[in-house]
């Protein structure tokens, strides 16, 4: 009978969700009771993160199994140093403190799927010579901080596509669709709109489909699993009519986050807006989505407005998602309230070679005059480009002169028009 009783492992939560991220410190306690004086070889705690995939294809002699493994980190601490001669612990309760720091690296979020998993474990063990060690494990919920360009992903996406209907009917079906943002979180709701112009002789219907795509990779082979998380069907649209469909797309609460930084597992999300046409290929617009923790979106939504943002903002806790290590470009899109305006109606046609297109609103200028989304074609362009002020300018005051001096002649301050426009010189503006 083992003299080790009530082996327990606890750790301190850093937030309400109980999650950890790269750079966080895991602190906790290992405790147990000895029913007699016992010689132990060591008391150790280790933390590790691993990704593993495994699936089988074919049957019989053609059956093949694919596996792959990646280790992200492994840290081990000894509460009682390892000795071949052992260390005698007295009868009674024992308690040991430990602390780990998760490496500050690009590490994927926890994941559990049909053919693979990404798991982070905390394990404590009491080893004795010629005995199986007594051990206990706790799974850690890990959340990646690697979500580049999230600020831009808070802006709307729009796209359009046209489809010629043939075989049993004639005409064209045009689809323009919009979704209010690219980045979302489990439990979030997206607003999607679709404008359908049915110029064919068929009845059609608008549909929205939220898809999860998981790809497992091993030895140059892939196993793709697609799952529909949400589906909505609109009303029938009669021939030679136009209609607009709207949909509130609810992200399920238990949906896992996007995984894009694991070599052997990836998880992606798409919102597909399409028109169901019988006996024909359906025209569709596909919007890529990024699922992140709600705290990430809250952090970026609270960033200062305007193009002149501070170099770093936010709290110091790694689990509270400080600014990412990924650059967001020389001109990051502002994502505070009012920075992105929702398109009033997705009626414009966009050339889409790949089936979908993203239109991001232009960045606002520092002083209140945003650039036009499309260049004005009704006005001729001037050969002289106006200079853009770097700060608001005040009306020019008349020049001041020292008391007792006569002001300069009028002609020196305001030359004749033909002289100012007709020749170049030091007084002429370039």
C-alpha positions in Angstrom: 0.0 0.0 0.0 1.3 3.4 -0.9 2.2 5.7 2.0 1.3 8.7 -0.1 -2.3 9.9 0.4 -4.4 12.9 -0.8 -1.9 14.0 -3.5 -3.3 17.3 -4.7 -2.2 19.9 -7.2 -3.6 23.5 -7.3 -2.6 26.6 -9.3 -3.6 30.3 -9.1 -5.9 31.6 -11.8 -4.9 34.9 -13.4 -8.3 35.9 -14.7 -12.0 35.0 -14.5 -11.8 32.7 -17.4 -8.9 30.7 -15.8 -6.8 31.0 -19.0 -3.1 31.4 -19.6 -1.1 32.9 -22.4 2.5 33.1 -23.5 4.6 35.0 -20.9 2.3 34.2 -18.0 3.5 32.8 -14.7 1.9 29.6 -13.4 2.1 29.5 -9.6 0.7 26.8 -7.4 1.0 24.2 -4.6 1.7 20.4 -4.4 0.4 18.8 -1.2 0.1 15.3 0.1 0.0 13.3 3.4 2.5 10.6 4.4 1.1 7.9 6.7 4.7 7.1 7.7 8.3 8.3 7.3 9.0 7.7 3.6 12.1 7.9 1.4 11.3 9.6 -1.9 13.6 10.0 -4.9 12.1 13.3 -5.9 9.0 15.6 -5.8 8.6 17.4 -9.1 6.2 19.5 -11.1 6.3 20.0 -14.8 4.3 22.0 -17.4 4.2 21.2 -21.0 2.4 22.0 -24.2 2.0 19.5 -27.1 0.1 19.1 -30.4 -0.7 15.7 -31.8 -2.7 14.5 -34.8 -3.7 10.9 -35.7 -6.1 9.6 -38.3 -6.5 6.5 -40.5 -7.5 6.1 -44.1 -8.5 3.1 -46.2 -9.3 -0.4 -45.1 -7.6 -3.8 -45.1 -4.3 -3.9 -46.9 -4.8 -0.3 -48.0 -5.2 1.0 -44.5 -2.8 3.8 -43.6 -2.3 5.7 -40.4 -1.0 9.2 -40.2 0.5 10.8 -37.1 2.4 13.9 -36.2 3.6 15.6 -33.1 4.8 19.1 -32.1 6.1 20.2 -28.7 5.8 23.9 -27.8 7.4 23.9 -24.3 8.3 21.7 -21.4 9.4 23.1 -18.0 10.2 21.1 -14.9 10.9 22.1 -11.3 12.0 20.0 -8.4 10.3 20.6 -5.1 12.5 17.9 -3.5 15.8 17.6 -5.5 16.3 14.3 -7.3 18.8 12.0 -5.5 19.7 8.4 -6.1 20.1 7.9 -2.4 16.7 9.4 -1.8 15.4 11.9 0.7 13.4 10.9 3.8 10.2 12.9 4.4 8.6 12.6 7.8 5.1 11.3 8.5 2.3 13.9 8.2 1.2 16.6 5.7 3.6 18.1 3.2 3.2 21.2 1.0 5.5 22.6 -1.7 5.2 25.8 -3.7 6.2 26.1 -7.4 6.3 28.7 -10.1 6.7 28.5 -13.9 6.9 31.1 -16.6 5.4 30.1 -20.0 7.9 31.0 -22.8 7.1 34.2 -24.6 6.7 32.5 -28.0 4.1 32.1 -30.7 2.1 29.3 -29.2 -1.4 28.1 -30.4 -4.6 28.0 -28.3 -5.9 24.8 -26.7 -7.8 22.6 -29.1 -9.6 19.2 -29.1 -10.9 17.7 -32.3 -11.8 14.4 -34.0 -8.3 13.7 -35.3 -6.0 15.9 -33.2 -5.5 18.0 -30.1 -3.4 20.8 -28.7 -3.1 20.2 -24.9 -1.3 22.0 -22.1 -0.8 20.1 -18.9 0.4 20.7 -15.4 1.7 17.5 -13.7 3.0 16.8 -10.2 4.7 13.5 -9.3 6.3 11.9 -6.2 8.9 9.3 -7.2 10.2 6.5 -5.1 12.9 3.9 -6.0 11.5 0.7 -7.5 8.0 2.0 -7.4 5.6 3.6 -9.9 5.5 7.3 -9.2 2.4 8.8 -7.7 1.2 11.6 -10.0 -1.7 14.0 -10.7 -2.4 16.1 -13.8 -4.4 19.3 -14.4 -5.2 20.6 -17.9 -4.5 24.2 -18.5 -6.7 26.3 -20.8 -4.3 28.1 -23.0 -5.2 31.1 -25.3 -2.8 32.3 -28.0 -1.9 36.0 -28.2 -1.1 35.7 -31.9 -3.9 37.4 -33.7 -2.3 39.8 -36.1 -4.2 42.8 -37.7 -7.2 42.5 -35.4 -7.7 46.2 -35.6 -8.4 46.0 -39.3 -10.6 43.0 -38.8 -13.1 45.1 -36.9 -14.2 46.9 -40.1 -16.9 45.6 -42.4 -16.4 43.3 -45.4 -18.3 43.6 -48.6 -18.3 41.7 -51.9 -20.4 40.9 -55.0 -20.7 38.3 -57.7 -22.8 37.7 -60.8 -23.9 34.4 -62.2 -25.3 33.5 -65.7 -28.1 31.0 -65.3 -28.2 28.5 -68.2 -29.3 25.0 -69.1 -33.0 25.1 -68.2 -33.4 28.9 -68.0 -31.8 32.2 -69.0 -30.7 35.4 -67.3 -28.4 36.6 -64.7 -28.4 36.6 -60.9 -26.4 39.3 -59.1 -25.5 39.0 -55.4 -24.0 41.8 -53.2 -23.3 40.9 -49.6 -21.9 42.7 -46.5 -21.0 41.5 -43.0 -20.3 44.1 -40.3 -16.9 42.8 -39.2 -14.3 40.1 -39.6 -13.2 39.5 -36.0 -15.7 38.0 -33.5 -15.8 35.9 -30.4 -17.8 32.8 -29.2 -21.3 34.0 -28.3 -21.0 37.1 -30.5 -23.6 38.0 -33.2 -22.7 39.2 -36.7 -25.0 41.3 -38.9 -25.1 40.2 -42.5 -26.9 41.6 -45.5 -27.4 40.4 -49.0 -29.0 42.2 -52.0 -30.1 39.8 -54.8 -31.1 40.9 -58.2 -32.8 38.0 -59.9 -32.9 38.7 -63.6 -33.4 35.1 -64.5 -36.5 33.0 -65.2 -36.0 30.9 -62.0 -37.1 31.2 -58.4 -34.1 31.7 -56.1 -33.5 32.0 -52.4 -30.8 33.7 -50.3 -28.9 31.7 -47.7 -26.2 32.3 -45.1 -23.9 29.6 -43.8 -21.3 29.8 -41.0 -18.6 27.2 -41.6 -15.8 25.8 -39.4 -12.9 24.3 -41.4 -10.3 22.1 -39.5 -7.2 20.8 -41.3 -5.0 18.1 -39.8 -1.6 17.6 -41.4 0.9 14.8 -41.2 3.7 13.6 -43.5 2.5 15.8 -46.4 -1.0 14.5 -46.1 -4.1 16.4 -44.9 -7.4 15.5 -43.4 -10.0 18.3 -43.8 -13.1 18.4 -41.7 -15.8 21.0 -42.4 -18.7 21.7 -40.1 -21.7 24.0 -40.4 -22.3 26.0 -37.2 -25.2 28.2 -38.3 -27.5 28.3 -41.4 -30.3 30.6 -42.4 -32.6 30.4 -45.4 -34.4 33.5 -46.8 -37.6 33.9 -48.7 -38.1 33.0 -52.3 -37.2 35.7 -54.8 -39.3 35.6 -57.9 -37.9 36.1 -61.5 -37.1 39.6 -62.5 -37.3 41.0 -59.0 -34.8 42.4 -56.5 -34.8 41.8 -52.7 -32.6 42.4 -49.7 -32.1 39.8 -47.0 -30.7 40.4 -43.6 -29.4 37.8 -41.0 -28.2 37.9 -37.4 -25.5 35.2 -37.3 -25.1 33.8 -33.8 -21.6 32.4 -33.0 -22.2 29.3 -30.7 -20.9 29.9 -27.2 -18.7 26.7 -27.3 -16.9 27.6 -30.5 -13.1 27.3 -30.2 -10.8 30.1 -31.3 -9.1 30.4 -34.6 -5.9 28.3 -34.8 -3.5 29.6 -37.4 -0.1 29.2 -35.8 0.2 25.4 -35.5 2.0 23.4 -38.2 -0.1 20.3 -38.0 -3.6 21.7 -37.0 -5.4 24.8 -38.3 -9.0 26.0 -37.5 -10.6 28.6 -39.8 -14.1 30.1 -40.0 -16.0 31.5 -43.0 -19.4 33.1 -43.5 -20.8 32.2 -46.8 -23.6 34.3 -48.4 -25.1 32.6 -51.5 -28.1 32.3 -53.7 -29.6 28.9 -54.0 -30.4 28.2 -57.7 -31.8 24.8 -58.6 -29.9 22.8 -61.2 -27.1 25.4 -61.3 -23.9 26.4 -59.5 -24.8 28.8 -56.7 -23.2 32.3 -56.8 -21.6 32.9 -53.4 -19.6 35.5 -51.5 -17.3 34.1 -48.8 -16.1 36.2 -45.9 -13.2 34.9 -43.8 -13.7 35.3 -40.0 -11.3 35.3 -37.1 -12.6 34.0 -33.7 -10.7 35.5 -30.8 -11.3 36.0 -27.0 -13.8 38.7 -26.2 -11.0 40.4 -24.1 -8.9 40.8 -27.3 -11.7 42.7 -29.1 -12.4 44.8 -26.0 -8.8 45.8 -25.8 -8.6 46.9 -29.4 -12.0 48.6 -29.3 -10.7 50.7 -26.4 -7.6 52.0 -28.3 -7.3 55.8 -28.9 -8.9 57.2 -32.0 -6.9 58.9 -34.8 -3.8 58.1 -36.7 -1.4 59.3 -33.9 -1.6 56.4 -31.5 0.8 55.8 -28.6 3.4 53.2 -29.0 2.0 50.9 -26.3 -1.3 50.9 -24.5 -3.1 48.5 -22.1 -2.3 46.7 -18.9 0.9 44.9 -18.0 -0.6 41.4 -17.5 0.2 39.0 -20.3 -3.2 37.3 -19.8 -4.9 40.6 -20.5 -3.5 40.7 -24.0 -1.1 43.6 -24.4 -0.3 45.0 -27.9 0.7 42.1 -30.2 4.2 41.5 -31.5 3.0 41.6 -35.0 3.1 44.9 -36.8 -0.2 46.3 -38.0 1.3 48.3 -40.9 2.5 51.9 -41.1 -1.1 53.2 -41.1 -3.2 51.0 -38.8 -6.9 51.4 -39.3 -8.5 53.1 -36.3 -11.0 50.8 -34.6 -12.5 52.9 -31.9 -16.2 53.8 -32.0 -17.0 55.6 -35.2 -13.8 54.6 -37.0 -15.5 52.2 -39.4 -18.8 53.2 -40.9 -21.2 50.4 -41.9 -22.0 50.4 -45.7 -25.5 51.8 -46.1 -26.5 49.2 -48.8 -24.3 46.6 -50.6 -25.5 47.6 -54.1 -22.2 48.4 -55.7 -20.8 45.8 -58.0 -17.2 44.6 -57.2 -15.1 42.6 -59.6 -14.3 39.4 -57.9 -11.9 37.0 -59.5 -11.7 34.6 -56.5 -15.4 34.7 -55.5 -15.1 37.2 -52.7 -13.7 40.7 -52.1 -13.1 42.8 -49.0 -13.7 46.5 -49.0 -12.2 48.3 -46.0 -13.1 51.9 -45.2 -10.4 54.4 -45.8 -8.5 55.7 -42.7 -9.7 59.0 -41.3 -7.5 62.0 -41.6 -6.3 63.9 -38.6 -8.6 66.9 -38.9 -12.1 65.8 -39.9 -12.1 65.5 -43.7 -12.0 61.8 -44.6 -10.9 60.9 -48.1 -13.7 59.8 -50.5 -14.2 56.1 -50.9 -14.2 56.5 -54.7 -12.5 59.3 -56.7 -15.0 61.9 -58.0 -15.3 61.5 -61.8 -17.4 64.6 -62.3 -14.6 67.1 -61.6 -11.5 67.6 -63.7 -8.2 67.0 -62.0 -6.0 70.0 -61.4 -2.3 69.9 -62.3 -1.5 71.6 -59.0 -2.0 69.3 -56.0 -3.0 71.2 -52.8 -0.8 70.7 -49.8 -2.4 68.9 -46.9 -1.9 70.8 -43.6 -0.3 68.9 -40.8 -2.3 70.9 -38.2 -5.3 73.2 -38.2 -4.3 76.6 -39.4 -5.6 79.9 -38.0 -6.4 82.9 -40.1 -3.3 84.9 -41.0 -3.0 88.1 -39.0 -1.6 91.2 -40.5 2.2 91.5 -40.0 3.3 93.4 -36.9 6.1 96.1 -37.2 8.2 97.7 -34.5 6.8 100.9 -33.1 8.2 104.0 -34.9 8.9 102.2 -38.2 6.9 102.8 -41.3 5.2 99.7 -42.8 6.5 98.5 -46.2 4.8 99.7 -49.4 1.5 98.1 -50.4 3.0 96.7 -53.6 5.7 94.9 -51.7 3.1 93.0 -49.7 0.6 92.4 -52.5 2.2 92.3 -55.9 0.1 92.7 -59.0 -1.8 89.6 -60.2 0.0 89.3 -63.5 3.4 89.5 -61.7 2.3 86.8 -59.2 0.9 84.4 -61.7 3.0 85.1 -64.7 6.5 84.5 -63.6 8.5 82.3 -61.3 10.6 83.7 -58.5 11.2 83.7 -54.8 7.7 85.1 -54.1 5.9 82.5 -56.2 4.5 79.4 -54.4 5.6 76.1 -55.8 
